[in-house]
Amino acid sequence: MPRSVNAVASRRRRKKMMKHAKGYFGRRKNVWTVAKNAVEKGWQYSYRDRKNKKRNFRSLWIMRINAAARENGMSYSAFMGALNNSGIELNRKVLADLAMNHPKAFEAVVKQVKK
């Protein structure tokens, strides 16, 4: 009895993986074993970095808030502590946007917090 290998499904599986490798350099784009490894490694990086992106943005927002708060005579930690005590509920993303794009509005928030 001949051996059944289901070449149709195997070809479809390989084509799907090779489609993901499109745009890679050298053998990574057209040699099955190299491309498969490269794509799987890329998926690992993308999973990891979806988590890291959140950390990176939070630290960026903190840096921006800190710089703007120091221009207005407060440190970041003092500003955030006073902000929480004053009952103003603005998250770091909004505060960083105010600090970068609307410095007058951020200055008004700092004055409100200092009271």
C-alpha positions in Angstrom: 0.0 0.0 0.0 1.4 3.4 -0.9 2.3 5.9 1.8 -0.2 8.7 2.2 1.5 12.1 2.9 -1.3 14.7 2.3 0.9 16.9 0.1 -1.9 19.4 -0.4 -2.1 20.3 3.3 1.7 20.3 3.7 2.1 22.7 0.8 -0.6 25.0 2.1 1.0 25.0 5.5 4.4 25.9 4.0 3.0 28.5 1.7 1.3 30.2 4.7 4.6 30.3 6.6 6.6 31.5 3.5 4.0 34.3 3.1 4.9 35.6 6.6 8.6 35.5 5.6 8.1 37.8 2.7 10.4 40.8 2.9 13.1 39.1 4.9 16.7 39.3 3.6 18.7 36.5 2.0 17.7 32.8 2.6 15.3 33.9 5.3 12.7 34.6 2.7 12.9 31.6 0.4 14.5 28.6 2.2 11.9 26.7 4.1 13.8 25.8 7.3 15.6 29.1 7.6 12.3 31.0 6.9 10.4 29.0 9.4 12.9 29.7 12.1 13.0 33.4 11.3 9.2 33.7 11.3 8.8 31.9 14.6 11.5 34.0 16.2 9.8 37.1 14.9 6.5 36.0 16.5 8.4 35.5 19.8 9.7 39.1 19.6 6.4 40.5 18.6 4.7 38.8 21.6 7.3 40.1 24.0 7.4 43.6 22.6 3.7 44.0 22.7 4.2 43.9 26.5 7.3 46.0 26.5 5.7 48.7 24.4 3.4 49.5 27.4 6.4 49.8 29.7 8.3 52.0 27.2 5.4 54.4 26.8 4.8 54.7 30.5 8.4 55.6 31.1 8.3 58.1 28.3 5.2 59.8 29.8 7.0 59.9 33.2 10.0 61.6 31.7 7.9 64.2 29.9 5.8 64.9 33.1 9.0 65.2 35.1 10.6 67.6 32.7 7.5 69.8 32.6 7.0 69.6 36.4 10.6 70.7 37.1 10.1 73.7 34.8 7.2 74.7 37.1 9.2 74.2 40.3 8.2 70.7 41.4 9.7 67.2 41.1 7.8 64.4 39.5 7.1 62.5 42.7 6.0 65.7 44.6 3.8 66.6 41.6 2.1 63.2 41.4 1.6 63.0 45.2 0.0 66.4 45.2 -2.1 65.5 42.2 -3.5 62.4 43.9 -4.2 64.3 47.1 -6.0 67.1 45.2 -8.4 64.7 43.7 -7.6 65.6 40.1 -7.9 62.4 38.1 -5.6 62.7 35.0 -3.6 59.8 33.9 0.1 59.9 32.8 -0.8 59.8 29.1 -3.0 62.9 29.3 -0.5 64.7 31.6 2.4 64.0 29.2 0.3 65.2 26.2 -0.5 68.4 28.2 3.1 68.9 29.1 4.3 68.5 25.5 1.6 70.2 23.5 -0.2 72.5 25.9 2.3 73.9 28.4 -0.1 76.6 29.6 -2.7 74.0 30.5 -0.1 71.9 32.3 1.1 75.0 34.2 -2.6 75.6 35.3 -2.7 72.0 36.6 0.5 72.5 38.5 -0.9 75.8 40.1 -4.1 74.0 41.0 -2.1 71.2 42.6 0.1 73.6 44.6 -2.9 75.2 46.3 
